[in-house]
Amino acid sequence: MKSLRKVFSLVLLLTLVLSLAACSGATKTSDKEQEETKQAETKQEESKQEETKKESDLVVAGVVFQEDQFMKLLTIGYQDAAKAAGIKCLVGNTGNDQAKEAELINTYLAQKVNGLAIAPLNSESSVAALKKADEAGMKIAVTNIDLKDAPFIVGGYTSDNHNIGATTGKAAAKFISEKLGGKANIAILQFKSQVPEQSKARVDGFLEEVQKLGDGIKIVADQDAWLQDKAVAVAGDILTAHPDVNVIFAANDGGTIGATMAVKNAGKAGECFVFGIDTGEQQIAMLKDSDNILQAITGQDPYTMGYKAMEALIKALKGEDISATKGKTEIVPGTLLSRDDPDGIAKFEADLKAKLGG
């Protein structure tokens, strides 16, 4: 009996030892698996941090070509898109100078700027410098222009210039028909020596609409004046030389403001009426002014152009899919603001102030 108890005790002891050994082995295996999992998670986190660091080290630039509210909104669009992505954004202005444009692009290349969103001055001569920058490793997005033969751009955003000219032209044709007996002596202020393709498209669109009224439409002056101060002087001279002018079409921001001021300065409110392109705080105030000079304008959407161009640029820099925008130009619709639609003006004004941070 004692021998049997002894055997039983030995079996029990052996079972206990084996059980403890198994538990110890399982614990070691479990500890090893946990350690390996922890190391994998650490590596994954370090990889994420490194990727975030690489993205935060990116630098982009947004470039415009003159000082006006259109270009200010374009710049704000650039900056807001970069800010949303947490990326540093430089801004530059070529000052309507083709040589300065090329110089600025080269400067950004030397500074190792990763990407450039730009409103180029010319659809042909600007391409060479931008293509060279792309070949040097800088990603390129464009705004306010439809570049020809530029498959290297990551995306482009602009207005349909013929369409925005035609939109203002329709409003002018309606006004001339209803208020001026279908007859008008028209003066044109454009910017053909600055950006010839855009200027021509806008003027052509405008003329196609007003000339539908027939022989009563006469173009008595056509000059360049795209900056406000210059437009005041040029429009003033036109009104002196052609006192029978009763409609002025201005193809851009500064021209529209300057023409309206010139009519007022000449004491021709109620006799001469202005139609234009581009919207801003000054133009809105002029549309609301009781002097009844500025009648209608077609506004572009420079903020959206700038934002989308910078957004496409950053996607390209991050290696995201840009097949939908690569080498293409997307049309950003414009908006007609007319003295006949005060509610539309009020809505647009509120949106503009929000974008400007006012």
Summary of the structure (lengths in Angstrom):
residues: 358
radius of gyration: 32.7
end to end distance: 101.2
largest distance: 137.6
contacts: 1251
relative contact order: 0.12
helix: 55%
strand: 17%
